[in-house]
Amino acid sequence: MLQLTINGQPQHFDKPLNVQQLLECMSLQNKRIAVERNGEIVPRSQFAVQALSDGDRLEIVVAVGGG
């Protein structure tokens, strides 16, 4: 079991995930977002290869347009 803290909320997953898979689980895969893992920004080019570890702390921010 994988335990992550996402935007301050504990979340549990039954299988290992990378950032891309997590975003797909959260229905965020086609949105303009920024992901911070344990205090470091994860480049979009690394989403598919950045494996998540038990206890990781993530901040996920969705960009909102305005004007």
C-alpha positions in Angstrom: 0.0 0.0 0.0 1.2 3.5 -0.9 0.5 6.3 1.5 0.8 9.9 0.1 -0.1 13.3 1.5 -1.6 15.3 -1.3 -2.3 19.0 -0.7 -2.3 18.3 3.1 -4.7 15.3 2.9 -3.6 11.7 3.5 -4.4 9.4 0.6 -3.9 5.6 0.2 -3.3 3.7 -3.0 -3.2 -0.1 -3.5 -0.3 -0.2 -6.0 2.9 1.7 -6.8 2.3 4.8 -8.9 4.3 7.4 -10.8 3.2 11.0 -11.0 1.4 10.5 -14.4 -0.6 7.6 -13.0 -1.5 9.5 -9.9 -2.8 12.4 -12.1 -4.8 10.0 -14.1 -6.4 8.5 -10.9 -7.3 12.1 -9.9 -8.7 12.9 -13.4 -6.0 15.7 -13.8 -4.0 14.3 -16.7 -5.1 16.9 -19.3 -5.1 20.0 -17.1 -2.4 22.6 -16.7 -0.9 21.8 -13.4 2.3 22.0 -11.3 3.4 19.2 -9.1 5.8 19.6 -6.1 7.1 16.4 -4.5 8.8 16.7 -1.1 9.5 20.4 -1.7 10.8 20.1 -5.3 9.0 20.8 -8.5 8.6 17.8 -10.8 9.1 18.8 -14.4 6.2 17.8 -16.7 8.7 15.8 -18.8 9.4 13.6 -15.7 5.8 12.8 -14.8 5.8 9.4 -16.4 9.1 8.3 -14.9 9.0 9.9 -11.4 8.0 7.0 -9.2 6.3 7.9 -5.9 7.4 6.5 -2.6 5.5 5.7 0.5 5.3 8.9 2.7 5.8 11.4 -0.2 4.3 14.8 0.3 2.8 16.3 -2.9 1.3 19.7 -3.7 -0.7 19.7 -6.9 -1.8 23.1 -8.2 -4.2 23.5 -11.1 -3.7 26.6 -13.2 -6.8 28.7 -13.6 -7.2 31.3 -16.3 -8.8 34.6 -15.7 -8.9 38.1 -17.0 
